[in-house]
Amino acid sequence: MTDPLRRPLRIIQAAAFPFPSAQGSQVYVRGMARALARRGHDVTVVCYAHGEGEIDTQYRVVRTPRIPGYNNLRAGPDWVKPGLDLALAAKIASIPADIVHAHNYEAPVAAYLAQRFTGTPIVYSAHNTMGEELPTYFAGRLPRALARRAGALLDRTVPRMSQHAVVLTEETKDTLHDLGCRHVSLVAPGVDFDELADVVPATLPEGPWVVYAGNPDAYQDLPVLMDAMRRLEGVGLLMVSASPLDEWAGMGLPKFKAVQTSDFDEVKQLVAAADVAAIPRMVCSGFPIKLLNTLGLGVPTVIAKGSARGLPGEVVVPNGDAAAMARAIRGLLDAPERRRELAARARSHVRLACTWDARAAELEAIYARIVQQ
């Protein structure tokens, strides 16, 4: 048998979401696809029909058929997605491949349906656990309880549809082992550091400014950040997202700026212009991709314990503690020398230890073992 490390592999990145978009999972898939393509592999991203932003030329993008009027960029369930996921399965089945690398939860199910016809092995990327995330999309005690049970059922079944699982943290690795997954590897996310170098900061009104860059979905725990900002007189909150931010503009902060954009260059410039970044998410079984971007841009980041990953440049606060978050932000704003030192350490660590090229080599070794079986 030919050693797959000595020949290009045909790799499908199965992504049951809009693509591209300046959101965590989409940024993750884009970085992975580009890095694997740079290593000489034939990479195809199979995704929903819509997205926002430029498509890279290093890999192909194959889309499900477009549904007129449907352009939802938000995460979470809706009535259209099951049909899109069946179409995704059909697209995956139509493309010859050595490996299908499926992300989140809908794509592994689509890949599993396609595998009934193709036999192509599946690698599953666990971005989160559904028992944790699914209840956040519902209001009311009963719907949340039912969603929690449904999420737990998905956690027990979907990961085991794959031949190998890739996780972003040691905790999730243990969780998947407990759920019955035999082959699980830790491969942390990466960045293309050249994208974060030489970024010219945007011009903002007189500061100081705290930035939150990411989606505004319920699991991000943004009310904690809003509460913290109300305690910081004279400090502005800059929110940057590919999704609408209208609901947050009416929260009564005297100094607030919202920018809706999926242009990653604009996102980087806005983040780089801020003094401090904030990530209030209390429970995160995956990896907050935005954290690598804020640290790689040299912006010290105040982060809830549940999302912290022990990286230089983090300032960790207890989950759900708005007062502690406000104190940590104020402490950084009042200590410019400390901010500069944290920024330098953060950028250096991301540049040396968190590149997608290194991560792609780890993924390639996993693919090789599977193809050789």
N, C-alpha and C positions, 0 to 999 in steps of 0.2 A: 504493500500500500504506500502511496506517495505521502511523505510527511507533509501535513497541511501547513506547517510553518514554512515550507519551501515552495508553496504555491499560493496564489491568491484564493481566498475563500469567497463564496457568494453569500453575503450576509444580508438578511432582511432585518431592519429595525422596525418592529410593528408598534405603532403609536396610535392609540385610540383617542386622539384629540386633534384639535386644529394645529396646523404646523405650516410655517414657523410662527412663533409668538414669543414675546419677551416674558415668558413665565417659566417657573422652575423646571418642570418636567420637560418642556419643549427645549429649553436651553441645554439641559442635560443630554437629551437625545441628539441635538445638533452637534454638541461638542464631541460626543462619542462617535457619531457618523463621520465627522470630518477627520478625526484622529485615525480611525480604522482605515479610511480611504487613503490617508497619507502613508500608511504602511503597505499600500498596494492592493488592498482588498476591494472587491466589487460590492459596494454598499447601496442598498435601496431602502429608503424610508417609505413605508406604507402608512398612510394617515388619512384623516378626514379631508373633505373636499376643499375646505377653506383654511385660511390662516392670514397672518399679517407680517409683512416684511419680505426682504429679499431672500431668495433661495440660493444656497451655495451651489457651486458648479462641480464640487468634488464627488458628489454622489447623486443618485437619481431620486426623484420623489414621485411616487405613484399614489393617486388619490381615489377615494371612493366617489361615486357619482354625486354631483352637486344636487342639493335639495333647495329649490327656489325659496328665498326668504330666510333660510337658516344660516346664521353666521355667528352663533353663540361661541364666545371665547372662554366663558367661565367654566370652571371645574364643577363636578357634581352631576347627579342624575337628571335626565329630562326624558320626555316621551319620544324624542327623535333618535336618541343614541342607540337603542337596540337595533333599529334598522340599519344605522350606519355601521354597527359592529358586525352584522351579518354580511354587509357589503365588504367590510374589511377582511373578513374570513375568505370571501371569494377572491379578492385581490391577492391575498397571501398565497392561496392555493394555486393561483395562475402563474406564479413566478418561481422558476427553478432556483433552489437555494441549498446551501450546505447547513446553514444555521438560521433559525428565526429567533431573534432576540426581542422578547415582548415586554412591554413596559406597563406599569400600573396593574389594573385588574381586568378591564374589558379586553385589552389586546391579548393577554394570555388565553382567554377563553376563545377569542377568534382564531388564534394560532392553533389551539387544540382542535377546533373544528376542522381547520385546514389540514392538520396533520393526519386526520382520518383518511385523506386522499393522497397526501404526498409522502408521509412518513418522515418528514424533515424534523430533526430534533429541535427542542425549544429550550432556550435559556430565558429565565424569568428575572426581570429586574424589579425588586421590591422597593418602591418609592415610599411606601407607607403601609399601615395595616388598616383594614376597613372597619374593624371594630372600634378603632380610634376615630377615624375620619367621618364615616357615613352618618353618624348621628348629628354632626354639626350642620348638615344641610336641611335639617327639619326643626320645626318649632313645636313645642308641646311635649308633655311628659310621655304620653303613649306613643306618638310617632317616633320620638327619640329612642324609647325602649325597644320598639320593633326594629328600628334601623340598627341598633346596637346588636341585636340578635342576628339580623341578616348579615351584618358585617362580620360577626364572629364565624358564621357559616361559610362565608366567602374566604375568610382567613384559613379555615380548615381544609378547603377544597382547591381553590385556584392555584396556590403555589405548587401543589403536588401534580399539576398537569404538565409540569416542565421536567426536563431531564437534569437541569441544574439551575439553582437559584443564585442570584447575585444580590447582595445586600450592601447597605451604605454604612451600617454601624454594627458593632459587636452585639449590642442588645437585640437587634433584629435577627442577627444570625442565630442567637440562642432561641429566639421565639420560633423561627422557622424549623429549627431542629425539633423543638417541642411539638410542633404541628405535624411532624412526620416527614419533612423534607430530608432526604438522605444526603444530597450533595449541595452544599451551600458554601459560597466563597464571599469574603469581604473585599469589595473593590470600591473605594471611596470615589466620589465624583472629582472631576478636575476642571481646570480652566485652560484656555489658550492665553498664556500670559502676555503674548504680544498684543492681544486685543485690549489689555488693561494698561499697557505702557503708553506714555506720552499722551495721555488724555488731557485735553484742555478743558478745565472746569467751566461750566456755564456761569453766566452772570446772574446772580440772585439779588433781590432787594437786601438792604442792610440786615445783617444777621444778629445773633447766631441762628443757625438752622440745624434741625434734626431731620434726617431723611428716613422714610420707610419706602422701599422699592419692592413691589411684589403685588400679588393679587389680593383683593380685599375680602376673600371668603371668610366664613365664620370661624374656621379652625385657626385662623391667624391671630385671633384674640386681640384685635385692634382696639376694642373698648378700653383695655388696660393701658395701651399707649395714649389714647385720648385723655384718659384720667391723669396720667403722668404729665402730659403737656399742660393741662390746666393748672398744674402746680408750679409751672416754670414761667414766671413773668418775663415778658420781653423776648422769649425764645420762640422761633417759628417752627412749624411742622410742614415739611415738604413731602407730599405723597406722590409717588410715580408708579403708574400701573398701565398695563395694556387694557384693563377693564375700566368701565365708568366708575367715577369716584364721587358722584353727586351727593350720595347719602352722607358722606363724611364732611362735605363742605358746610353742612348745616349744623355741625356739632358745637358751634359757638366759640371756637378758638379765635382769639383776636388776631393772630398772625398765622395764616394758613395759606398754602399754595398747593394746588392739585394739578398734575400734568398727566393726561392720558396719552400714552404713546407706546408703540411696539417697535420703535426705532432704537436698537440697542446702542447705537452711537449717542443718541440723545440721552438715553437712560444713564449711560456712563458719565456723560458730562454733568448731568444734574447731581448724581451721587457724589462725584468728585468735588462738587462745589459746597457740599455740606460739611459741617464741623464734626458731627457725630451721626452714626446710623443707629437704628433701633429695630430689634426683632422681638416682639412680645409673645410669640407662639409658645404655649405652655407644654404641649405634647407633640413630639415629632419623632416618629419611629424611623423616618428617613434622614435626609440631610438637607438643611435649608440652603439651596444653591445660591440664594442671594448673599449668604454669608461669605462665600468665597469671593464674590464680586466686590462687596464692600471692603473686605480686608485687602484684596488684591489692588484696589484703588487707593489704599492707604487711609481709609476712614475707620477710626476706632468704633466698635460696635457694642452697644449695650444690649444684652441678650438674655432672655428668660432661661432659667436653668434647663428646662425641658428641651430647648433647641441648641444649647451650647455644645460645642464639640472639642473644647480644650485647645483651641488654636490661639496663637499669639495675636493680640489685638482685640480679643473679647474682654468685655467687662460683664461678669455674670451676676444676675440678680434673681431673687426667689420668684417662682412662678406666681403670676397673678398679683404681684405686689407693686402697685402703681407708685406708691410713695418711694419704695426702694429704687424703682426705675428712674424716677425724677431726681433723686439724690445722686445716682450714678451719672446721669446726664449732666447735672449741674457741676459735679466734681470734675468731669472732663472739660467742660466749657471754662471752668475757672483755673484750669491747669494746662495752658498751651504747651508747655515743655513736655509734660507727660503725654499729651496727645501726639506730639511729633515722635516721641520715642515709640509709642505703641504703633503708630502708622508705619514707621520704618521696619519694625519687627514683623508686622503683619505682611507687608509687601514682600519682604525677604523670604518668609516662610512659604507663602503662596507660590512665589517664583521657583523656589528650590524643591518643594515637596508636593505640589498639588497640580502638576501639569497633566493635560489629557494624553500627551504622548506616552508618559509612563503608565497611565491607567490602561491605554490601549494595548500595551504589551502584556499586561496582566490578563486582559480579556482574551487576547489572542491565545494565550496558553490554555485557558479554559476551553475555548472553542476546539483547540487541537485535541485535547483529551477526549472530548465528546465525539468528534468526527472519527477518531481512531478506534472507537469502541466497536 
